[in-house]
């Protein structure tokens, strides 16, 4: 194996978030800046917005019902052409 192929490990890396939260962890960088963390992420803070999935399902069912009512001409039988 080659020597010195891995970067140095820093066990006390200072990590800071855009919201102002700071903590220490291990990394190959001496300091890190992140855009979002568990202190400000909507999922963890309870401010998550839920989408109206029921309305989407109804909309999909209406589209499928409308599509099933359309009549299409039958497909040509190409099996006789391939038998030659």
C-alpha positions in Angstrom: 0.0 0.0 0.0 1.1 3.5 -0.6 1.9 5.7 2.4 0.3 9.1 3.0 -2.7 8.6 0.7 -5.3 9.6 3.3 -5.9 13.2 4.5 -5.2 13.9 8.2 -8.2 13.3 10.6 -9.2 16.1 12.9 -11.2 14.8 15.9 -12.4 18.2 17.1 -13.7 19.8 13.9 -15.7 22.9 14.6 -19.0 22.8 12.6 -21.2 25.9 12.4 -24.7 26.2 10.8 -26.2 29.2 9.1 -28.7 29.4 12.0 -25.9 30.0 14.5 -25.7 26.5 16.0 -22.2 25.2 16.6 -20.9 21.8 17.6 -17.7 19.6 17.4 -17.3 16.4 15.5 -14.5 14.5 13.7 -13.7 15.2 10.0 -10.8 15.6 7.6 -11.4 19.4 7.5 -10.5 21.6 10.4 -13.8 23.6 10.2 -17.1 23.2 8.3 -20.0 25.5 7.6 -23.4 23.9 6.8 -26.5 25.5 5.5 -29.0 23.6 7.6 -28.9 21.4 10.7 -31.2 19.5 13.0 -31.8 22.7 15.0 -33.3 24.6 12.1 -34.5 21.9 9.7 -38.4 22.0 9.3 -38.7 18.2 9.8 -37.0 18.3 13.2 -38.5 21.6 14.4 -42.1 20.6 13.7 -42.7 23.4 11.1 -42.9 21.0 8.2 -45.5 21.7 5.6 -47.6 18.8 4.5 -48.9 18.6 0.9 -52.5 17.9 0.1 -52.0 14.3 -1.2 -55.8 13.5 -1.2 -56.4 16.2 -3.8 -53.7 14.9 -6.0 -55.1 11.4 -5.8 -58.6 12.6 -6.8 -57.1 14.6 -9.7 -55.2 11.5 -10.9 -58.4 9.3 -10.7 -60.3 11.9 -12.7 -57.6 11.9 -15.4 -57.6 8.1 -15.6 -61.4 8.0 -15.8 -61.4 10.5 -18.6 -58.7 8.6 -20.5 -60.5 5.3 -20.2 -63.6 6.9 -21.9 -61.6 7.9 -25.0 -61.9 5.4 -27.9 -58.8 4.5 -29.8 -58.6 2.7 -33.1 -57.4 -0.9 -32.8 -53.7 -1.6 -33.4 -52.7 -3.2 -36.7 -51.8 -6.9 -36.5 -48.2 -7.1 -37.5 -47.8 -10.8 -36.6 -48.5 -11.9 -40.2 -45.8 -9.6 -41.5 -43.2 -11.1 -39.2 -44.0 -14.7 -40.1 -42.5 -14.4 -43.6 
